[in-house]
Amino acid sequence: MPGSWLVLVLAAVAGFLVGGVNPASIVARLRHGDLRLGSGNPGATNTGRLLGVRWGVLVGVLDVLKGLLPTLLALWWFDRFTAYAVGLACIVGHILSPYLHGRGGKGVATSLGAVTAVLPWFSLVMLGVFGVVVARSRWVAGASVSAALALLLLSVFAPMPAPVLAGRIWGATVALIVIGRHHRNIRVWLATRLR
């Protein structure tokens, strides 16, 4: 058991360090861009706004991969519980990047990658919800929150592989983290609706 916990901790630390790598900041430096402009968020959406769509897409893909690959490797090499820990660590690393002094993105793409690794059918629903909301509203933040709400509902009510309770808690936690990271967007949306 102590060895198992050591593996879990080391794997989670590795996930945090991988998740902390911020492609948006790297691309911005290479392209001489300043991600403090726009929304100020070092993520794919802001990169796309400031540097162009193709750079935003590249950053988004890399953010998905850094959540997907470490989580998938943990699932293959160890077990589902370790994969949950690694996936969550990747997301937290992205949000609180140790390389950006605790600053990071909102965790949407990295969360999608981690969810795809352990609950791929959930990620398909999330992508569907995201696509529909973006197509109807052109509001990426709203689509991200909607996809996170879909993950929350699925985590609570949908069938889940064992260990079931761990999976439900993990999925709900990831969803709430993403929703929480969009609290300003949600407040603005509510303010416009309540006028």
C-alpha positions as CSV (number, residue, x, y, z in Angstrom):
1,M,0.0,0.0,0.0
2,P,2.7,2.6,0.8
3,G,4.3,1.9,-2.6
4,S,1.0,2.4,-4.3
5,W,0.5,5.8,-2.6
6,L,4.1,6.8,-3.6
7,V,3.3,5.9,-7.2
8,L,0.1,7.9,-7.0
9,V,1.8,11.0,-5.6
10,L,4.7,10.8,-8.0
11,A,2.3,10.3,-11.0
12,A,0.2,13.3,-9.8
13,V,3.3,15.5,-9.5
14,A,4.4,14.6,-13.0
15,G,0.9,15.4,-14.2
16,F,0.9,18.8,-12.5
17,L,4.3,19.6,-14.1
18,V,3.1,18.6,-17.5
19,G,-0.1,20.4,-17.1
20,G,1.8,23.6,-16.1
21,V,3.4,23.9,-19.5
22,N,1.5,26.7,-21.2
23,P,1.5,26.5,-25.0
24,A,-0.2,29.8,-25.3
25,S,2.6,31.6,-23.5
26,I,5.2,29.8,-25.6
27,V,3.4,30.6,-28.9
28,A,3.0,34.2,-27.8
29,R,6.7,34.6,-27.1
30,L,7.6,33.0,-30.5
31,R,5.1,35.3,-32.2
32,H,6.0,38.4,-30.1
33,G,2.4,38.6,-28.9
34,D,1.2,39.8,-25.5
35,L,-1.5,37.6,-23.9
36,R,-2.0,40.2,-21.2
37,L,-4.2,41.9,-23.8
38,G,-7.7,40.7,-24.8
39,S,-9.1,38.7,-21.9
40,G,-5.7,38.4,-20.3
41,N,-6.1,34.7,-20.2
42,P,-3.1,32.5,-21.4
43,G,-5.3,30.1,-23.2
44,A,-6.4,29.0,-26.7
45,T,-9.4,31.4,-27.1
46,N,-7.4,34.5,-26.2
47,T,-4.5,33.3,-28.4
48,G,-6.9,33.0,-31.3
49,R,-8.2,36.5,-30.8
50,L,-4.8,38.1,-30.6
51,L,-2.6,36.0,-32.9
52,G,-5.1,34.4,-35.3
53,V,-7.3,31.4,-35.5
54,R,-4.7,28.9,-36.5
55,W,-2.5,29.7,-33.5
56,G,-5.5,29.5,-31.2
57,V,-6.4,26.0,-32.7
58,L,-2.8,24.9,-32.2
59,V,-2.8,26.0,-28.6
60,G,-6.1,24.3,-28.0
61,V,-4.9,21.0,-29.5
62,L,-1.8,21.1,-27.3
63,D,-3.8,21.9,-24.2
64,V,-6.1,18.9,-25.0
65,L,-3.0,16.6,-25.5
66,K,-1.4,17.6,-22.2
67,G,-4.5,16.5,-20.4
68,L,-5.1,13.4,-22.6
69,L,-1.7,11.8,-22.8
70,P,-0.5,11.8,-19.2
71,T,-4.0,10.6,-18.0
72,L,-4.1,7.9,-20.7
73,L,-0.6,6.7,-19.8
74,A,-1.6,6.5,-16.1
75,L,-4.7,4.5,-17.0
76,W,-2.6,2.1,-19.1
77,W,0.4,1.7,-16.8
78,F,-1.4,1.8,-13.4
79,D,-5.2,2.0,-12.8
80,R,-8.2,4.2,-13.2
81,F,-7.8,5.8,-9.7
82,T,-4.3,6.9,-10.6
83,A,-5.5,8.2,-13.9
84,Y,-8.1,10.3,-12.1
85,A,-5.4,11.7,-9.9
86,V,-3.1,12.5,-12.9
87,G,-5.9,14.0,-14.9
88,L,-6.9,16.3,-12.1
89,A,-3.3,17.2,-11.5
90,C,-2.8,18.2,-15.2
91,I,-5.9,20.4,-15.0
92,V,-4.7,22.1,-11.8
93,G,-1.2,22.5,-13.3
94,H,-2.7,24.2,-16.3
95,I,-4.7,26.6,-14.1
96,L,-2.0,27.3,-11.5
97,S,1.1,26.9,-13.7
98,P,4.3,26.7,-11.7
99,Y,6.1,28.1,-14.7
100,L,3.9,31.2,-14.8
101,H,4.0,31.9,-11.1
102,G,0.6,30.4,-10.4
103,R,-1.1,32.0,-13.4
104,G,-2.7,29.9,-16.1
105,G,-5.7,29.3,-18.3
106,K,-9.3,28.3,-17.5
107,G,-8.7,24.6,-18.0
108,V,-11.3,23.8,-20.6
109,A,-9.2,22.1,-23.2
110,T,-7.0,20.3,-20.7
111,S,-10.1,19.0,-18.9
112,L,-11.5,17.8,-22.2
113,G,-8.3,15.8,-22.8
114,A,-8.4,14.3,-19.3
115,V,-12.1,13.4,-19.6
116,T,-11.4,11.8,-23.1
117,A,-8.8,9.6,-21.6
118,V,-10.9,8.1,-18.8
119,L,-14.6,8.7,-19.9
120,P,-14.5,9.1,-23.7
121,W,-18.3,8.9,-24.1
122,F,-18.7,11.8,-21.7
123,S,-16.3,13.9,-23.8
124,L,-18.3,13.2,-27.0
125,V,-21.4,14.7,-25.2
126,M,-19.4,17.6,-24.0
127,L,-18.1,18.3,-27.5
128,G,-21.6,18.1,-28.9
129,V,-23.0,20.6,-26.3
130,F,-20.0,22.9,-26.9
131,G,-20.5,22.8,-30.7
132,V,-24.3,23.5,-30.5
133,V,-23.9,26.4,-28.1
134,V,-21.0,28.0,-30.1
135,A,-23.0,27.6,-33.3
136,R,-26.1,29.3,-31.8
137,S,-24.5,32.0,-29.7
138,R,-20.9,32.4,-30.9
139,W,-19.9,32.6,-27.2
140,V,-17.0,30.3,-26.4
141,A,-17.2,30.9,-22.6
142,G,-20.9,30.1,-22.5
143,A,-20.2,27.0,-24.6
144,S,-17.4,26.0,-22.2
145,V,-19.7,26.4,-19.1
146,S,-22.5,24.5,-20.9
147,A,-20.1,21.6,-21.7
148,A,-19.0,21.6,-18.0
149,L,-22.6,21.5,-16.9
150,A,-23.1,18.5,-19.2
151,L,-20.1,16.8,-17.5
152,L,-21.5,17.5,-14.1
153,L,-24.9,16.0,-15.0
154,L,-23.3,12.9,-16.6
155,S,-21.0,12.4,-13.6
156,V,-23.9,12.4,-11.2
157,F,-26.5,10.4,-13.2
158,A,-24.8,8.4,-16.1
159,P,-23.3,4.9,-15.8
160,M,-19.7,5.0,-14.6
161,P,-16.9,2.4,-14.7
162,A,-15.6,1.1,-11.3
163,P,-14.6,2.7,-9.0
164,V,-17.9,4.4,-9.5
165,L,-17.8,6.8,-6.5
166,A,-14.3,8.0,-7.4
167,G,-15.4,8.6,-11.0
168,R,-18.5,10.5,-10.0
169,I,-16.5,12.7,-7.6
170,W,-13.7,13.2,-10.2
171,G,-16.1,14.2,-13.0
172,A,-18.1,16.6,-10.8
173,T,-14.9,18.1,-9.4
174,V,-13.5,18.8,-12.9
175,A,-16.8,20.3,-14.0
176,L,-17.0,22.6,-11.0
177,I,-13.4,23.7,-11.5
178,V,-14.2,24.7,-15.1
179,I,-17.4,26.5,-14.1
180,G,-15.6,28.2,-11.3
181,R,-12.9,29.5,-13.6
182,H,-15.7,31.2,-15.7
183,H,-17.3,32.9,-12.7
184,R,-16.7,36.4,-14.3
185,N,-18.3,35.3,-17.5
186,I,-21.3,33.9,-15.7
187,R,-21.7,37.1,-13.6
188,V,-21.6,39.3,-16.8
189,W,-24.1,37.0,-18.5
190,L,-26.5,37.1,-15.4
191,A,-26.1,40.9,-15.3
192,T,-27.1,41.3,-18.9
193,R,-30.2,39.0,-18.4
194,L,-31.3,40.8,-15.2
195,R,-31.3,44.3,-16.6
